[in-house]
Structure formats: C-alpha cells, structure tokens
Amino acid sequence: MTSYTLIYNPEAGRKGASAVAEHMASRIKAAGHTALLQPTKAPGDATDLAFHAKSEVVVAIGGDGTINQVAGGLVKRRTPPRLGIIPQGTVNNLAKVLHIPLMPDLALVNLLEGTPHDLDIGIVNDRVMISTLTLGVLANAAVSVSQKDKQRFGPIVYLTRGLHSLSRNQHWHLKITGNGTTWERNTSFLLVTMTNSVGGFRNFAPQAKPDDGLFHVFVAPKPTLGGFLLMLPYFLTGNFAKLPGMTYFAADSLTIENKTPNTKLKSRIDGDPSVGLPLRMQVISGKVQVLTKPVEPLGEKLGKLAQATPPAPKA
C-alpha cells in the first residue's frame, strides 16, 4: 500500500480541478492505497503543502505552474517524497516531455504503475524552475495572454503575441555567463529550457532532457525590419534553434545580467511572472524523482507484435 497526497488548486480549470482530484482519490483508494486531498487556498500553499506532506508520493494536479510550486516544496526537503503528476494545464510542457498522458484516468495508470526517475530542478535566485525561463519579447508577450486566451487558443497564442512584440523591434543588452562561456550583446529575447518542449511545441531543443543536469540557453539576435520577416517561419514552427544568428550553449549554472541603461527586466518562469535581473541559476540533479512509465521504442513494439501474431496459413 502506498500513501498519496493530492495537491490542487480548486479554482483552476474552470473549477474542474476539484472534481478531478476527488475522482483520482477515489480511484487510488479503490486500488488499495491511501489518498489525502490537499486543496490550496492562497498563493504559495502548494509549496508549503508539498514541504510538509507525510505521504510517500506527492501528486501535483495541474499545469506547469502547479508542478513548479509542488517541486519547490519537495526540493527543500532532505529526503523528498516522490513526485506524481496529473496534467490539468493548458500547455503541460513537463507532462509531455515525460510522456505522461493528458487524460486523468490514463495519467493515473502512469502514477500507479510508474517507476521513479530523476528530475532536474532549476534554482533561479530564490525561485524554482522545472521547464522554461524567458526574457525579452517572449516574456512580454506572455504577459498579455490571459488564462481564457490559453484555454481558447492553446500554445499558438504565445507565438502570435510573440510576433506582435517582435514587430516593435525591442531589444536589451545582456551579459550571460555559464561554465566558462560568456555572451554579451543586444538581443530581442532569451530562452532557457530544461526540456525539449517549450510553449507546447516539442521541436525547440531535441538535445534537452529532464535529467541531463543542464540549462539549454538560446539567445536570439537583435532583429532588423528585414530580419523580422525571416524570423516568421521559425516562430510559426517553434523551431528557434535553427533561427539564423541564434546563439546556443548548455551549462549547469548561469548568471544573467541586464546591461541596458535605465531599464528593468523581469523573467517569466514556467509561464508565470518571476524575479528580475540579475539572475543566478543552478541545476539541482538527483534529488527529486518523478513517477513515469518508460516509453517502449517503436521497434520493440513492432517486434513483440510480430511475435504475438500467428503466421498466415499457407495456401
């Protein structure tokens, strides 16, 4: 028998998170385990509930923001419980990367039958990061995206708002230092990711893995009027890595400074407004473990299917 604590925001998902949490608790108990429902009541509650949870598994029911808060409580513990995820967000970057089904009942199977796998946690000043950090036009564009917009249009709304922000030709002078690499010049946006899914698009950083111990850093060139038009297809496909002039490097620690005179610049972490610059970032590996089921390679699936299929009768 395994004990589970289910943390959720009862106001999230058009107040549907409560129904999902109660259904999950019922199913967990029917499987012979224990489940404790822990709804949040105020900002920061999810972190506190995760920090004080007495169960063997702490389950985040929600999107990347909820998972971020729960992970923030777990990473502070000397020996944290395992992390479980029932996706209920709009984008669900981390769930997609971990191949956790987006339908609650299927995600529950993953939760009950999955095994622990290391999950990197980023520390940004005093905040936690599980997926992405943005600065510049991407962060500014996200500010204008409401929860209703996300639910109605999905991830594409971030790209359209980003294009609008790029058309204003905004740029900032940044200095980025990590693992002996220093980058300093003007940029329109900076993206730091810990996974290969950004804004719901899975082709941003194929080399990024949730347990590789690295931040994957993408710094875009300062746009020109003609360059903006060239950027269009890369934004529409989410294929930032192949944007002409893009700077990319990976590091397990970063310092990001704003060198633009008389300006302030704030980050967005996992889709939510966060701390201002300067940023000091570090990856914590091997402390938090998330329950996932390994994805069976297609070749192995086909092989098993072939073995299970009887030969056709001879004519």
C-alpha positions in Angstrom: 0.0 0.0 0.0 1.3 3.4 -1.0 0.2 6.8 0.5 -0.5 9.7 -1.8 -1.1 13.4 -1.1 -3.0 15.2 -3.9 -2.3 18.9 -4.2 -4.5 21.0 -6.4 -6.0 24.5 -6.9 -9.8 24.2 -6.6 -10.2 27.4 -8.7 -8.2 26.1 -11.6 -9.5 24.6 -14.8 -12.9 26.4 -14.5 -13.0 24.9 -11.0 -12.8 21.4 -12.5 -9.7 20.6 -10.6 -11.7 19.6 -7.5 -13.7 17.1 -9.4 -10.6 15.6 -11.0 -8.8 15.4 -7.6 -11.8 13.7 -5.9 -12.1 11.2 -8.8 -8.3 10.5 -8.6 -8.5 9.9 -4.8 -11.4 7.5 -5.3 -9.5 5.5 -7.9 -6.4 5.4 -5.8 -8.3 4.1 -2.8 -10.1 1.6 -4.9 -6.6 0.3 -5.9 -5.8 -0.4 -2.3 -3.8 2.8 -1.4 -4.4 5.8 0.7 -5.1 9.3 -0.7 -5.2 12.7 1.1 -6.8 15.7 -0.7 -5.0 18.9 -0.1 -6.6 21.9 -1.9 -4.7 25.2 -2.0 -6.3 28.3 -0.5 -3.7 31.0 -1.3 -0.6 31.6 -3.4 2.3 29.6 -2.1 0.1 27.0 -0.5 1.2 24.2 -2.9 4.8 24.7 -1.9 4.1 24.6 1.8 1.8 21.5 1.4 4.5 19.6 -0.5 7.1 20.6 2.0 5.0 19.2 5.0 3.4 16.2 3.2 3.8 12.9 5.1 3.0 10.6 2.2 5.3 8.6 0.0 4.1 10.3 -3.1 3.1 13.9 -3.6 0.8 14.5 -6.6 0.6 17.8 -8.5 -2.8 18.1 -10.2 -2.5 21.0 -12.6 -0.2 22.6 -15.2 3.4 23.5 -15.1 2.8 26.3 -12.6 1.3 23.9 -10.1 4.1 21.4 -10.7 6.6 24.2 -10.2 5.2 25.1 -6.8 5.0 21.4 -5.6 8.6 20.8 -6.8 9.6 23.9 -4.9 8.4 22.3 -1.7 10.0 18.9 -2.4 13.4 20.2 -3.3 13.7 21.9 0.1 13.4 18.6 1.9 16.3 16.4 2.9 14.7 13.3 1.5 11.7 14.3 -0.5 8.8 12.0 -1.4 8.3 11.0 -5.0 6.5 13.4 -7.3 3.4 12.4 -9.2 1.7 14.4 -12.0 -1.9 14.5 -13.2 -1.8 17.1 -16.0 -4.6 19.7 -15.9 -2.9 22.7 -17.5 -3.2 24.3 -20.9 0.4 23.7 -22.2 1.7 20.8 -19.9 5.3 21.1 -21.1 6.7 18.8 -18.4 4.0 16.1 -18.7 4.5 15.9 -22.5 8.3 15.5 -22.1 7.8 12.7 -19.5 5.2 11.0 -21.7 2.5 11.3 -19.0 -0.9 11.0 -20.6 -3.0 14.2 -20.6 -6.3 12.3 -19.8 -6.6 12.0 -16.0 -7.5 8.3 -15.9 -4.6 7.4 -18.2 -2.3 9.6 -16.1 -3.5 7.7 -13.0 -2.3 4.4 -14.5 1.1 6.1 -15.1 1.0 7.2 -11.4 0.2 3.8 -10.0 2.4 1.8 -12.3 5.3 4.2 -13.0 8.8 4.0 -11.5 10.9 6.8 -10.0 13.1 8.8 -12.4 15.4 11.7 -11.6 14.0 15.1 -12.5 16.3 18.2 -12.7 15.2 21.2 -10.7 16.5 24.7 -11.6 17.0 27.3 -8.9 16.7 30.9 -10.1 17.7 33.3 -7.3 15.1 32.1 -4.7 12.6 30.6 -7.2 12.2 27.1 -8.7 12.2 26.2 -12.4 11.1 22.9 -13.9 10.7 23.8 -17.6 11.4 27.2 -19.1 12.6 30.7 -18.4 12.1 33.6 -20.8 13.3 37.2 -21.0 12.5 39.9 -23.5 9.7 39.8 -26.1 8.7 36.3 -25.3 8.2 37.2 -21.6 6.5 40.5 -22.5 4.2 38.7 -25.0 3.2 36.2 -22.4 2.1 38.9 -20.0 -0.8 39.8 -22.4 -2.0 36.2 -22.6 -4.9 35.6 -20.2 -6.0 32.2 -18.9 -9.1 32.5 -21.1 -6.8 33.0 -24.1 -4.7 30.0 -23.3 -7.8 27.8 -22.9 -9.4 29.1 -26.1 -6.3 29.1 -28.5 -3.8 26.9 -26.8 0.0 27.3 -27.3 -0.3 29.1 -30.7 -1.4 32.3 -28.8 2.1 32.7 -27.4 3.6 32.6 -30.9 1.2 35.2 -32.3 1.7 37.5 -29.4 5.5 37.0 -29.7 5.4 38.0 -33.3 3.5 41.2 -32.4 6.1 42.0 -29.8 9.0 41.4 -32.2 7.4 43.8 -34.7 8.1 46.6 -32.1 11.8 46.0 -32.5 12.5 45.8 -28.8 16.0 44.7 -27.6 18.1 44.6 -24.5 21.9 44.4 -23.8 22.5 41.2 -21.7 25.6 39.6 -20.3 25.3 35.8 -19.8 27.9 33.7 -18.1 27.9 29.9 -17.7 30.5 27.2 -17.4 33.3 29.4 -18.7 31.2 30.8 -21.6 30.3 34.5 -21.8 27.9 36.1 -24.2 27.3 39.8 -24.3 25.4 41.9 -26.8 21.9 43.1 -27.7 19.1 40.5 -28.0 15.4 40.5 -28.6 14.7 37.5 -26.4 16.4 34.9 -24.3 15.0 31.4 -23.7 16.4 28.9 -21.1 14.9 25.5 -21.2 15.4 22.2 -19.2 13.2 20.1 -21.6 12.6 19.7 -25.3 9.1 21.2 -25.0 8.5 24.9 -24.9 5.1 26.5 -25.1 3.7 23.1 -26.0 5.9 22.7 -29.1 8.3 19.7 -29.0 11.0 20.7 -31.5 12.8 23.5 -29.7 15.7 21.6 -28.1 15.8 17.9 -29.1 19.0 17.5 -27.1 17.5 18.7 -23.9 16.4 16.0 -21.4 14.7 16.5 -18.0 17.6 14.7 -16.2 20.7 15.8 -18.1 21.7 18.4 -15.4 21.8 21.3 -17.8 20.2 24.6 -18.8 19.9 24.9 -22.5 20.3 28.5 -23.5 19.0 30.2 -26.7 19.8 33.9 -27.3 18.2 35.5 -30.4 20.0 38.2 -32.5 18.8 41.8 -32.4 16.1 42.0 -35.0 16.0 44.2 -38.0 13.0 45.0 -40.2 14.1 42.5 -42.8 15.2 40.1 -40.2 11.8 40.1 -38.6 10.3 38.8 -41.8 12.9 36.0 -41.8 12.0 35.1 -38.3 8.4 34.5 -39.1 8.6 30.8 -40.2 10.8 29.9 -37.2 8.3 31.4 -34.8 5.3 29.7 -36.5 7.1 26.3 -36.3 8.6 26.9 -32.9 12.0 26.0 -34.4 14.1 28.6 -32.6 17.3 26.6 -32.7 17.6 27.0 -36.5 16.9 30.7 -36.5 19.8 32.5 -38.3 22.1 34.2 -35.8 20.8 32.2 -32.9 23.4 31.6 -30.1 23.1 28.3 -28.2 25.0 26.8 -25.4 24.4 24.5 -22.3 25.5 25.0 -18.8 24.7 23.7 -15.3 24.9 27.2 -13.8 24.3 30.7 -15.2 24.5 34.3 -14.4 22.3 36.7 -16.4 22.8 40.5 -16.1 20.9 43.4 -17.8 23.5 45.9 -19.1 20.8 48.1 -20.8 21.0 51.6 -19.2 18.0 52.8 -17.2 15.9 49.7 -17.8 14.4 46.9 -15.7 13.8 43.4 -17.0 11.9 40.6 -15.3 11.8 37.0 -16.1 8.9 34.5 -16.6 9.5 31.0 -15.2 7.2 28.1 -16.2 4.7 30.6 -17.6 4.4 32.8 -14.6 5.9 36.3 -13.8 9.0 35.9 -11.7 12.2 37.6 -10.5 14.0 40.5 -12.0 17.6 40.6 -13.2 20.4 39.8 -12.3 19.6 36.1 -12.2 21.8 33.4 -10.6 20.8 30.0 -11.8 21.8 26.4 -10.8 20.6 22.9 -11.6 19.9 20.5 -8.8 20.1 16.9 -10.1 19.2 13.6 -8.5 17.2 15.0 -5.5 13.6 15.0 -6.8 12.3 11.9 -8.5 9.1 11.8 -10.6 6.9 8.7 -11.3 6.9 7.9 -15.0 6.4 4.8 -17.2 9.2 4.2 -19.7 8.2 4.6 -23.4 8.6 1.4 -25.3 10.6 2.0 -28.5 8.6 1.5 -31.7 10.9 -1.2 -32.9 10.4 -3.2 -29.8 6.6 -2.7 -30.0 6.6 -4.0 -33.6 8.8 -6.9 -32.7 6.5 -8.0 -29.9 3.5 -7.6 -32.2 5.1 -9.7 -34.8 5.9 -12.5 -32.3 2.4 -12.4 -31.0 0.8 -12.5 -34.5 0.3 -16.1 -35.8 1.7 -16.8 -39.2 -0.7 -16.7 -42.1 -2.0 -20.1 -43.2 -0.3 -21.5 -46.3 -2.3 -21.7 -49.5 
